[in-house]
Structures are given as structure tokens and as C-alpha cells.
Amino acid sequence: MGRLVLRLWRDDQGALIATEWVFVATILVIGLIVGLKAVQSAVLNELEEVAGAIGAVSQSYSFGGTSGCCAFTNGSSFQDNGPNTYPVTTCTEGQDGGGSRCSD
């Protein structure tokens, strides 16, 4: 048993390969870190562009009022004039089915 241990201790075959594997693994880890950093940067830029696109969506909508046999529906509209400005304009039809009143 002692001779086997001594023979294994003196055996240097494969030592160079193990060292090469350490270098290869180190280079792969460094490359992986750099690659993941590039992916993080690209994803962050894309999410900023998506947030800007969502913020620029026009929020304007409107629908007209209708009236019929003893019933009516008020009209409504909304127009986004810019950031933090939300004026609301409503048009209401008279209760008697007569003309409409719009506040300006």
C-alpha cells in the first residue's frame, strides 16, 4: 500500500491538464460575467424604451350622448394635454331630451 501511495505521489501525468482546466474555467467565468453584464444593460435599455412608449400613449377618448324614448346617455370626453395635465370636458344632454349643455 505504501508503494502505491508513493507511486501516485511521484506521478505528475495529468497535472498540466488540471492546470489548463483551471485556466479555461477562469476564462469562461470571466466571459460569463461580462456577457451577463451586457445582457443586463440591453434589457435595462429596452425596459426604459418600453416605459417611455407607454408614457407617450395618447389617453384621449370620447363618446357622444344619445337620447331616445324618455331616456338619454351623457356624452363624455377626455384629452391628455401633456404630463401632469388632465383636463376633463363633459357634455350632458338636457333631462327633457332638449339641447345639450357642454362646459368649456
Phi, psi and omega per residue, in radians:
M1 nan -0.669 3.138
G2 -1.128 -0.646 3.124
R3 -1.164 -0.632 3.126
L4 -1.134 -0.756 3.122
V5 -1.131 -0.725 3.119
L6 -1.134 -0.710 3.131
R7 -1.157 -0.702 3.088
L8 -1.163 -0.638 3.130
W9 -1.123 -0.680 -3.104
R10 -1.453 -0.243 -3.107
D11 -1.298 2.130 3.132
D12 -1.983 0.183 3.092
Q13 -1.234 2.319 -3.129
G14 1.624 -0.204 3.136
A15 -1.145 -0.667 3.124
L16 -1.162 -0.673 3.133
I17 -1.139 -0.707 3.125
A18 -1.100 -0.712 3.117
T19 -1.131 -0.705 3.106
E20 -1.110 -0.669 3.106
W21 -1.123 -0.632 3.097
V22 -1.120 -0.763 3.112
F23 -1.121 -0.766 3.134
V24 -1.089 -0.782 3.136
A25 -1.102 -0.704 3.125
T26 -1.104 -0.779 3.132
I27 -1.129 -0.695 3.107
L28 -1.122 -0.725 3.128
V29 -1.132 -0.750 3.116
I30 -1.110 -0.755 3.097
G31 -1.097 -0.659 3.108
L32 -1.135 -0.728 3.123
I33 -1.111 -0.788 3.125
V34 -1.118 -0.728 3.131
G35 -1.121 -0.749 3.113
L36 -1.149 -0.596 3.076
K37 -1.137 -0.697 3.096
A38 -1.136 -0.718 3.097
V39 -1.118 -0.736 3.117
Q40 -1.041 -0.775 -3.138
S41 -1.112 -0.746 -3.141
A42 -1.149 -0.731 3.128
V43 -1.156 -0.720 3.124
L44 -1.090 -0.766 3.104
N45 -1.101 -0.709 -3.134
E46 -1.165 -0.708 3.113
L47 -1.155 -0.608 3.063
E48 -1.135 -0.690 3.105
E49 -1.158 -0.688 3.107
V50 -1.132 -0.726 3.120
A51 -1.107 -0.709 3.093
G52 -1.132 -0.678 3.123
A53 -1.170 -0.703 3.117
I54 -1.161 -0.678 3.115
G55 -1.182 -0.411 -3.117
A56 -1.615 0.029 3.141
V57 -1.163 2.339 3.104
S58 -1.238 2.254 -3.099
Q59 -1.793 0.285 -3.109
S60 -1.332 2.409 3.017
Y61 -2.669 2.763 3.072
S62 -2.804 2.709 2.984
F63 -2.591 2.515 -3.080
G64 -1.506 2.695 3.100
G65 -1.425 2.705 3.087
T66 -2.279 2.698 3.065
S67 -2.430 2.623 -3.131
G68 -2.680 -2.648 -3.058
C69 -1.021 1.612 3.092
C70 1.057 0.388 3.113
A71 -2.467 2.718 3.104
F72 -2.660 2.814 3.056
T73 -2.241 2.266 3.110
N74 -1.215 2.566 3.016
G75 -1.584 2.856 -3.140
S76 -2.664 2.689 3.056
S77 -2.644 2.790 3.135
F78 -2.589 2.403 3.106
Q79 -2.399 2.226 3.127
D80 -1.573 1.979 -3.087
N81 -1.656 0.027 -3.140
G82 2.617 -3.104 -3.134
P83 -1.158 2.370 3.083
N84 1.082 0.389 3.082
T85 -2.238 1.969 -3.060
Y86 -2.287 1.280 3.084
P87 -1.293 2.420 3.129
V88 -2.027 2.231 3.120
T89 -2.012 2.190 3.118
T90 -2.106 2.474 3.041
C91 -2.053 2.246 3.133
T92 -2.088 2.539 3.099
E93 -1.602 2.500 3.138
G94 -1.034 2.614 -3.113
Q95 -1.094 -0.498 -3.082
D96 -1.539 0.110 -3.121
G97 1.485 0.008 -3.131
G98 -1.357 -2.838 -3.044
G99 -0.908 2.956 -3.116
S100 -1.780 2.642 3.094
R101 -2.014 2.132 3.133
C102 -2.052 2.270 3.075
S103 -1.535 2.380 -3.125
D104 -1.837 nan nan
